[in-house]
Amino acid sequence: MTEAQPAPPVPDRLCTDPKSPHHDPAVFERDIGIRFNGKERHDVAEYCISEGWVKVPSGKTVDRRGQPLLIKLKGQVEAFYR
């Protein structure tokens, strides 16, 4: 029997965009959840726990490269593995 490897610690800052320097593919091997101001959010594109902000898409608006426009929301951020 093989034991499940322990999950890597949740990083302070993480981004879903693979081009970002804050993208860590090892973290995305497991399902990660974000709780912002006490409510679980499923649309977070980037977060920073120490600075207390998340970036979420602004509706269907996209930039000239086709990437969604992100807005920064400030508040209490918690990241966890589901």
Biopython code that builds the backbone (N, CA, C, O; Angstrom):
import numpy as np
from Bio.PDB.StructureBuilder import StructureBuilder

atoms = [
    (1, "MET", "N", (0.829, -1.179, 0.000)),
    (1, "MET", "CA", (0.000, 0.000, 0.000)),
    (1, "MET", "C", (0.876, 1.244, 0.000)),
    (1, "MET", "O", (1.904, 1.302, 0.675)),
    (2, "THR", "N", (0.459, 2.210, -0.749)),
    (2, "THR", "CA", (1.186, 3.472, -0.760)),
    (2, "THR", "C", (0.384, 4.491, 0.030)),
    (2, "THR", "O", (-0.835, 4.588, -0.111)),
    (3, "GLU", "N", (1.077, 5.242, 0.855)),
    (3, "GLU", "CA", (0.411, 6.266, 1.648)),
    (3, "GLU", "C", (0.312, 7.546, 0.832)),
    (3, "GLU", "O", (1.177, 7.843, 0.008)),
    (4, "ALA", "N", (-0.729, 8.278, 1.071)),
    (4, "ALA", "CA", (-0.901, 9.549, 0.385)),
    (4, "ALA", "C", (0.160, 10.527, 0.877)),
    (4, "ALA", "O", (0.437, 10.620, 2.073)),
    (5, "GLN", "N", (0.741, 11.246, -0.063)),
    (5, "GLN", "CA", (1.758, 12.229, 0.312)),
    (5, "GLN", "C", (1.078, 13.394, 1.019)),
    (5, "GLN", "O", (-0.033, 13.776, 0.651)),
    (6, "PRO", "N", (1.732, 13.963, 2.029)),
    (6, "PRO", "CA", (1.119, 15.108, 2.702)),
    (6, "PRO", "C", (1.028, 16.302, 1.749)),
    (6, "PRO", "O", (1.884, 16.495, 0.885)),
    (7, "ALA", "N", (-0.003, 17.077, 1.924)),
    (7, "ALA", "CA", (-0.220, 18.243, 1.068)),
    (7, "ALA", "C", (0.851, 19.286, 1.344)),
    (7, "ALA", "O", (1.260, 19.473, 2.490)),
    (8, "PRO", "N", (1.311, 19.974, 0.285)),
    (8, "PRO", "CA", (2.255, 21.067, 0.523)),
    (8, "PRO", "C", (1.540, 22.177, 1.299)),
    (8, "PRO", "O", (0.322, 22.317, 1.193)),
    (9, "PRO", "N", (2.279, 22.957, 2.067)),
    (9, "PRO", "CA", (1.619, 24.032, 2.819)),
    (9, "PRO", "C", (0.955, 25.030, 1.865)),
    (9, "PRO", "O", (1.434, 25.273, 0.757)),
    (10, "VAL", "N", (-0.139, 25.589, 2.318)),
    (10, "VAL", "CA", (-0.854, 26.567, 1.492)),
    (10, "VAL", "C", (0.011, 27.811, 1.389)),
    (10, "VAL", "O", (0.393, 28.375, 2.414)),
    (11, "PRO", "N", (0.334, 28.258, 0.166)),
    (11, "PRO", "CA", (1.203, 29.435, 0.017)),
    (11, "PRO", "C", (0.494, 30.724, 0.426)),
    (11, "PRO", "O", (-0.734, 30.808, 0.409)),
    (12, "ASP", "N", (1.295, 31.726, 0.793)),
    (12, "ASP", "CA", (0.758, 33.029, 1.177)),
    (12, "ASP", "C", (0.124, 33.727, -0.025)),
    (12, "ASP", "O", (-0.865, 34.444, 0.121)),
    (13, "ARG", "N", (0.689, 33.520, -1.203)),
    (13, "ARG", "CA", (0.168, 34.151, -2.411)),
    (13, "ARG", "C", (0.131, 33.110, -3.520)),
    (13, "ARG", "O", (1.089, 32.359, -3.705)),
    (14, "LEU", "N", (-0.973, 33.066, -4.254)),
    (14, "LEU", "CA", (-1.146, 32.064, -5.297)),
    (14, "LEU", "C", (-1.980, 32.642, -6.423)),
    (14, "LEU", "O", (-2.912, 33.411, -6.190)),
    (15, "CYS", "N", (-1.633, 32.263, -7.654)),
    (15, "CYS", "CA", (-2.334, 32.737, -8.838)),
    (15, "CYS", "C", (-2.682, 31.542, -9.723)),
    (15, "CYS", "O", (-1.916, 30.581, -9.796)),
    (16, "THR", "N", (-3.826, 31.596, -10.392)),
    (16, "THR", "CA", (-4.228, 30.513, -11.279)),
    (16, "THR", "C", (-3.594, 30.620, -12.659)),
    (16, "THR", "O", (-3.578, 29.637, -13.400)),
    (17, "ASP", "N", (-3.075, 31.784, -13.022)),
    (17, "ASP", "CA", (-2.468, 31.998, -14.339)),
    (17, "ASP", "C", (-1.079, 31.357, -14.389)),
    (17, "ASP", "O", (-0.215, 31.727, -13.594)),
    (18, "PRO", "N", (-0.839, 30.400, -15.305)),
    (18, "PRO", "CA", (0.469, 29.736, -15.370)),
    (18, "PRO", "C", (1.629, 30.672, -15.719)),
    (18, "PRO", "O", (2.781, 30.332, -15.453)),
    (19, "LYS", "N", (1.360, 31.829, -16.301)),
    (19, "LYS", "CA", (2.431, 32.776, -16.651)),
    (19, "LYS", "C", (2.895, 33.611, -15.459)),
    (19, "LYS", "O", (3.929, 34.276, -15.529)),
    (20, "SER", "N", (2.142, 33.576, -14.379)),
    (20, "SER", "CA", (2.456, 34.384, -13.198)),
    (20, "SER", "C", (3.605, 33.761, -12.406)),
    (20, "SER", "O", (3.721, 32.536, -12.356)),
    (21, "PRO", "N", (4.457, 34.584, -11.785)),
    (21, "PRO", "CA", (5.511, 34.026, -10.921)),
    (21, "PRO", "C", (4.947, 33.430, -9.632)),
    (21, "PRO", "O", (5.666, 32.740, -8.910)),
    (22, "HIS", "N", (3.677, 33.685, -9.332)),
    (22, "HIS", "CA", (3.057, 33.168, -8.113)),
    (22, "HIS", "C", (2.234, 31.906, -8.368)),
    (22, "HIS", "O", (1.482, 31.468, -7.497)),
    (23, "HIS", "N", (2.373, 31.324, -9.553)),
    (23, "HIS", "CA", (1.673, 30.080, -9.891)),
    (23, "HIS", "C", (2.516, 28.899, -9.429)),
    (23, "HIS", "O", (3.701, 28.818, -9.751)),
    (24, "ASP", "N", (1.912, 27.983, -8.677)),
    (24, "ASP", "CA", (2.607, 26.796, -8.180)),
    (24, "ASP", "C", (1.791, 25.558, -8.569)),
    (24, "ASP", "O", (0.763, 25.281, -7.951)),
    (25, "PRO", "N", (2.239, 24.812, -9.586)),
    (25, "PRO", "CA", (1.453, 23.658, -10.051)),
    (25, "PRO", "C", (1.286, 22.567, -8.995)),
    (25, "PRO", "O", (0.299, 21.833, -9.032)),
    (26, "ALA", "N", (2.222, 22.442, -8.058)),
    (26, "ALA", "CA", (2.116, 21.405, -7.023)),
    (26, "ALA", "C", (0.904, 21.648, -6.121)),
    (26, "ALA", "O", (0.296, 20.695, -5.634)),
    (27, "VAL", "N", (0.557, 22.889, -5.899)),
    (27, "VAL", "CA", (-0.584, 23.212, -5.051)),
    (27, "VAL", "C", (-1.889, 22.857, -5.759)),
    (27, "VAL", "O", (-2.848, 22.431, -5.114)),
    (28, "PHE", "N", (-1.930, 23.027, -7.075)),
    (28, "PHE", "CA", (-3.153, 22.781, -7.829)),
    (28, "PHE", "C", (-3.420, 21.299, -8.079)),
    (28, "PHE", "O", (-4.445, 20.955, -8.668)),
    (29, "GLU", "N", (-2.520, 20.414, -7.644)),
    (29, "GLU", "CA", (-2.790, 18.986, -7.753)),
    (29, "GLU", "C", (-3.908, 18.582, -6.796)),
    (29, "GLU", "O", (-4.578, 17.573, -7.012)),
    (30, "ARG", "N", (-4.106, 19.359, -5.753)),
    (30, "ARG", "CA", (-5.201, 19.140, -4.795)),
    (30, "ARG", "C", (-6.210, 20.263, -4.954)),
    (30, "ARG", "O", (-5.890, 21.318, -5.501)),
    (31, "ASP", "N", (-7.410, 20.042, -4.485)),
    (31, "ASP", "CA", (-8.456, 21.058, -4.569)),
    (31, "ASP", "C", (-8.259, 22.064, -3.443)),
    (31, "ASP", "O", (-8.228, 21.692, -2.270)),
    (32, "ILE", "N", (-8.126, 23.333, -3.801)),
    (32, "ILE", "CA", (-7.882, 24.379, -2.810)),
    (32, "ILE", "C", (-9.112, 25.284, -2.741)),
    (32, "ILE", "O", (-9.726, 25.594, -3.762)),
    (33, "GLY", "N", (-9.456, 25.696, -1.539)),
    (33, "GLY", "CA", (-10.602, 26.570, -1.338)),
    (33, "GLY", "C", (-10.172, 27.903, -0.762)),
    (33, "GLY", "O", (-9.149, 27.992, -0.082)),
    (34, "ILE", "N", (-10.950, 28.941, -1.032)),
    (34, "ILE", "CA", (-10.671, 30.284, -0.543)),
    (34, "ILE", "C", (-11.907, 30.780, 0.207)),
    (34, "ILE", "O", (-13.021, 30.745, -0.315)),
    (35, "ARG", "N", (-11.691, 31.237, 1.422)),
    (35, "ARG", "CA", (-12.754, 31.851, 2.207)),
    (35, "ARG", "C", (-12.408, 33.328, 2.334)),
    (35, "ARG", "O", (-11.367, 33.685, 2.886)),
    (36, "PHE", "N", (-13.284, 34.183, 1.821)),
    (36, "PHE", "CA", (-13.058, 35.629, 1.832)),
    (36, "PHE", "C", (-14.155, 36.283, 2.667)),
    (36, "PHE", "O", (-15.339, 36.174, 2.348)),
    (37, "ASN", "N", (-13.749, 36.962, 3.738)),
    (37, "ASN", "CA", (-14.672, 37.606, 4.674)),
    (37, "ASN", "C", (-15.737, 36.629, 5.185)),
    (37, "ASN", "O", (-16.907, 36.987, 5.318)),
    (38, "GLY", "N", (-15.315, 35.392, 5.470)),
    (38, "GLY", "CA", (-16.212, 34.402, 6.048)),
    (38, "GLY", "C", (-17.053, 33.620, 5.065)),
    (38, "GLY", "O", (-17.750, 32.691, 5.472)),
    (39, "LYS", "N", (-17.016, 33.963, 3.764)),
    (39, "LYS", "CA", (-17.799, 33.250, 2.760)),
    (39, "LYS", "C", (-16.859, 32.570, 1.781)),
    (39, "LYS", "O", (-15.857, 33.153, 1.367)),
    (40, "GLU", "N", (-17.180, 31.334, 1.409)),
    (40, "GLU", "CA", (-16.345, 30.607, 0.460)),
    (40, "GLU", "C", (-16.599, 31.129, -0.948)),
    (40, "GLU", "O", (-17.743, 31.262, -1.382)),
    (41, "ARG", "N", (-15.496, 31.426, -1.660)),
    (41, "ARG", "CA", (-15.589, 31.939, -3.034)),
    (41, "ARG", "C", (-15.015, 30.917, -3.991)),
    (41, "ARG", "O", (-14.020, 30.261, -3.680)),
    (42, "HIS", "N", (-15.633, 30.775, -5.154)),
    (42, "HIS", "CA", (-15.187, 29.813, -6.157)),
    (42, "HIS", "C", (-14.633, 30.497, -7.399)),
    (42, "HIS", "O", (-14.234, 29.821, -8.347)),
    (43, "ASP", "N", (-14.602, 31.838, -7.410)),
    (43, "ASP", "CA", (-14.182, 32.569, -8.602)),
    (43, "ASP", "C", (-12.876, 33.339, -8.407)),
    (43, "ASP", "O", (-12.592, 34.264, -9.168)),
    (44, "VAL", "N", (-12.088, 32.979, -7.415)),
    (44, "VAL", "CA", (-10.853, 33.713, -7.106)),
    (44, "VAL", "C", (-9.752, 33.320, -8.096)),
    (44, "VAL", "O", (-9.463, 32.136, -8.270)),
    (45, "ALA", "N", (-9.138, 34.325, -8.745)),
    (45, "ALA", "CA", (-8.057, 34.079, -9.691)),
    (45, "ALA", "C", (-6.688, 34.227, -9.031)),
    (45, "ALA", "O", (-5.723, 33.598, -9.465)),
    (46, "GLU", "N", (-6.595, 35.047, -7.993)),
    (46, "GLU", "CA", (-5.337, 35.262, -7.279)),
    (46, "GLU", "C", (-5.671, 35.737, -5.877)),
    (46, "GLU", "O", (-6.683, 36.405, -5.666)),
    (47, "TYR", "N", (-4.811, 35.388, -4.905)),
    (47, "TYR", "CA", (-5.022, 35.845, -3.537)),
    (47, "TYR", "C", (-3.700, 36.080, -2.845)),
    (47, "TYR", "O", (-2.669, 35.555, -3.263)),
    (48, "CYS", "N", (-3.729, 36.878, -1.774)),
    (48, "CYS", "CA", (-2.581, 37.096, -0.903)),
    (48, "CYS", "C", (-3.117, 37.172, 0.520)),
    (48, "CYS", "O", (-3.872, 38.083, 0.861)),
    (49, "ILE", "N", (-2.720, 36.207, 1.347)),
    (49, "ILE", "CA", (-3.227, 36.134, 2.713)),
    (49, "ILE", "C", (-2.645, 37.254, 3.570)),
    (49, "ILE", "O", (-3.382, 37.903, 4.313)),
    (50, "SER", "N", (-1.329, 37.494, 3.481)),
    (50, "SER", "CA", (-0.688, 38.482, 4.357)),
    (50, "SER", "C", (-1.143, 39.910, 4.057)),
    (50, "SER", "O", (-1.248, 40.725, 4.974)),
    (51, "GLU", "N", (-1.412, 40.222, 2.795)),
    (51, "GLU", "CA", (-1.865, 41.573, 2.446)),
    (51, "GLU", "C", (-3.379, 41.701, 2.495)),
    (51, "GLU", "O", (-3.899, 42.817, 2.483)),
    (52, "GLY", "N", (-4.103, 40.580, 2.550)),
    (52, "GLY", "CA", (-5.552, 40.595, 2.706)),
    (52, "GLY", "C", (-6.331, 41.028, 1.483)),
    (52, "GLY", "O", (-7.166, 41.928, 1.575)),
    (53, "TRP", "N", (-6.079, 40.406, 0.328)),
    (53, "TRP", "CA", (-6.832, 40.732, -0.872)),
    (53, "TRP", "C", (-7.001, 39.506, -1.758)),
    (53, "TRP", "O", (-6.235, 38.546, -1.675)),
    (54, "VAL", "N", (-8.018, 39.560, -2.603)),
    (54, "VAL", "CA", (-8.253, 38.557, -3.644)),
    (54, "VAL", "C", (-8.531, 39.299, -4.940)),
    (54, "VAL", "O", (-8.981, 40.445, -4.925)),
    (55, "LYS", "N", (-8.265, 38.649, -6.048)),
    (55, "LYS", "CA", (-8.612, 39.192, -7.357)),
    (55, "LYS", "C", (-9.628, 38.257, -7.994)),
    (55, "LYS", "O", (-9.410, 37.049, -8.088)),
    (56, "VAL", "N", (-10.740, 38.835, -8.430)),
    (56, "VAL", "CA", (-11.814, 38.076, -9.040)),
    (56, "VAL", "C", (-12.164, 38.697, -10.393)),
    (56, "VAL", "O", (-11.958, 39.894, -10.596)),
    (57, "PRO", "N", (-12.696, 37.887, -11.327)),
    (57, "PRO", "CA", (-13.082, 38.437, -12.633)),
    (57, "PRO", "C", (-14.227, 39.432, -12.494)),
    (57, "PRO", "O", (-15.104, 39.289, -11.642)),
    (58, "SER", "N", (-14.193, 40.436, -13.350)),
    (58, "SER", "CA", (-15.210, 41.480, -13.354)),
    (58, "SER", "C", (-16.242, 41.168, -14.435)),
    (58, "SER", "O", (-16.203, 41.751, -15.519)),
    (59, "GLY", "N", (-17.150, 40.267, -14.148)),
    (59, "GLY", "CA", (-18.192, 39.895, -15.109)),
    (59, "GLY", "C", (-17.616, 39.210, -16.326)),
    (59, "GLY", "O", (-16.708, 38.386, -16.215)),
    (60, "LYS", "N", (-18.150, 39.555, -17.505)),
    (60, "LYS", "CA", (-17.691, 38.947, -18.756)),
    (60, "LYS", "C", (-16.674, 39.826, -19.479)),
    (60, "LYS", "O", (-16.296, 39.524, -20.611)),
    (61, "THR", "N", (-16.229, 40.897, -18.851)),
    (61, "THR", "CA", (-15.304, 41.835, -19.468)),
    (61, "THR", "C", (-13.933, 41.199, -19.638)),
    (61, "THR", "O", (-13.421, 40.563, -18.717)),
    (62, "VAL", "N", (-13.330, 41.371, -20.831)),
    (62, "VAL", "CA", (-12.003, 40.828, -21.110)),
    (62, "VAL", "C", (-11.097, 41.940, -21.621)),
    (62, "VAL", "O", (-11.573, 42.950, -22.141)),
    (63, "ASP", "N", (-9.789, 41.749, -21.471)),
    (63, "ASP", "CA", (-8.844, 42.724, -21.992)),
    (63, "ASP", "C", (-8.544, 42.402, -23.455)),
    (63, "ASP", "O", (-9.158, 41.503, -24.030)),
    (64, "ARG", "N", (-7.621, 43.120, -24.051)),
    (64, "ARG", "CA", (-7.339, 42.936, -25.481)),
    (64, "ARG", "C", (-6.673, 41.608, -25.799)),
    (64, "ARG", "O", (-6.612, 41.216, -26.964)),
    (65, "ARG", "N", (-6.180, 40.916, -24.803)),
    (65, "ARG", "CA", (-5.582, 39.593, -25.011)),
    (65, "ARG", "C", (-6.583, 38.466, -24.744)),
    (65, "ARG", "O", (-6.244, 37.289, -24.862)),
    (66, "GLY", "N", (-7.804, 38.827, -24.386)),
    (66, "GLY", "CA", (-8.840, 37.841, -24.126)),
    (66, "GLY", "C", (-8.868, 37.322, -22.701)),
    (66, "GLY", "O", (-9.643, 36.417, -22.390)),
    (67, "GLN", "N", (-8.041, 37.876, -21.831)),
    (67, "GLN", "CA", (-8.028, 37.477, -20.423)),
    (67, "GLN", "C", (-9.090, 38.279, -19.670)),
    (67, "GLN", "O", (-9.323, 39.443, -19.995)),
    (68, "PRO", "N", (-9.734, 37.681, -18.676)),
    (68, "PRO", "CA", (-10.752, 38.439, -17.930)),
    (68, "PRO", "C", (-10.129, 39.582, -17.135)),
    (68, "PRO", "O", (-9.029, 39.452, -16.597)),
    (69, "LEU", "N", (-10.846, 40.706, -17.069)),
    (69, "LEU", "CA", (-10.401, 41.816, -16.237)),
    (69, "LEU", "C", (-10.651, 41.445, -14.782)),
    (69, "LEU", "O", (-11.720, 40.941, -14.438)),
    (70, "LEU", "N", (-9.670, 41.695, -13.938)),
    (70, "LEU", "CA", (-9.753, 41.314, -12.540)),
    (70, "LEU", "C", (-9.897, 42.551, -11.667)),
    (70, "LEU", "O", (-9.289, 43.586, -11.941)),
    (71, "ILE", "N", (-10.701, 42.443, -10.617)),
    (71, "ILE", "CA", (-10.808, 43.505, -9.636)),
    (71, "ILE", "C", (-10.264, 42.984, -8.312)),
    (71, "ILE", "O", (-10.397, 41.802, -7.996)),
    (72, "LYS", "N", (-9.653, 43.872, -7.546)),
    (72, "LYS", "CA", (-9.056, 43.500, -6.264)),
    (72, "LYS", "C", (-10.016, 43.869, -5.142)),
    (72, "LYS", "O", (-10.462, 45.011, -5.029)),
    (73, "LEU", "N", (-10.323, 42.873, -4.315)),
    (73, "LEU", "CA", (-11.174, 43.080, -3.155)),
    (73, "LEU", "C", (-10.340, 42.878, -1.905)),
    (73, "LEU", "O", (-9.576, 41.917, -1.817)),
    (74, "LYS", "N", (-10.479, 43.773, -0.939)),
    (74, "LYS", "CA", (-9.697, 43.677, 0.293)),
    (74, "LYS", "C", (-10.567, 43.173, 1.424)),
    (74, "LYS", "O", (-11.742, 43.524, 1.534)),
    (75, "GLY", "N", (-9.955, 42.329, 2.278)),
    (75, "GLY", "CA", (-10.677, 41.771, 3.411)),
    (75, "GLY", "C", (-9.875, 40.627, 4.015)),
    (75, "GLY", "O", (-8.681, 40.488, 3.750)),
    (76, "GLN", "N", (-10.529, 39.818, 4.819)),
    (76, "GLN", "CA", (-9.879, 38.686, 5.464)),
    (76, "GLN", "C", (-9.879, 37.483, 4.524)),
    (76, "GLN", "O", (-10.930, 37.067, 4.037)),
    (77, "VAL", "N", (-8.681, 36.923, 4.271)),
    (77, "VAL", "CA", (-8.523, 35.812, 3.328)),
    (77, "VAL", "C", (-8.022, 34.583, 4.067)),
    (77, "VAL", "O", (-7.074, 34.662, 4.849)),
    (78, "GLU", "N", (-8.665, 33.442, 3.815)),
    (78, "GLU", "CA", (-8.229, 32.158, 4.337)),
    (78, "GLU", "C", (-8.170, 31.178, 3.183)),
    (78, "GLU", "O", (-9.106, 31.096, 2.388)),
    (79, "ALA", "N", (-7.077, 30.433, 3.081)),
    (79, "ALA", "CA", (-6.932, 29.396, 2.064)),
    (79, "ALA", "C", (-6.831, 28.049, 2.764)),
    (79, "ALA", "O", (-6.226, 27.936, 3.830)),
    (80, "PHE", "N", (-7.430, 27.025, 2.155)),
    (80, "PHE", "CA", (-7.425, 25.697, 2.776)),
    (80, "PHE", "C", (-7.561, 24.631, 1.690)),
    (80, "PHE", "O", (-8.012, 24.907, 0.578)),
    (81, "TYR", "N", (-7.164, 23.414, 2.038)),
    (81, "TYR", "CA", (-7.352, 22.277, 1.154)),
    (81, "TYR", "C", (-8.686, 21.637, 1.486)),
    (81, "TYR", "O", (-9.033, 21.478, 2.656)),
    (82, "ARG", "N", (-9.431, 21.272, 0.457)),
    (82, "ARG", "CA", (-10.733, 20.620, 0.680)),
    (82, "ARG", "C", (-10.549, 19.144, 0.853)),
    (82, "ARG", "O", (-11.525, 18.420, 1.051)),
]
sb = StructureBuilder()
sb.init_structure("model")
sb.init_model(0)
sb.init_chain("A")
sb.init_seg("    ")
for serial, (resi, resn, name, xyz) in enumerate(atoms, 1):
    if name == "N":
        sb.init_residue(resn, " ", resi, " ")
    sb.init_atom(name, np.array(xyz, "f"), 0.0, 1.0, " ", f" {name:<3s}", serial, name[0])
structure = sb.get_structure()
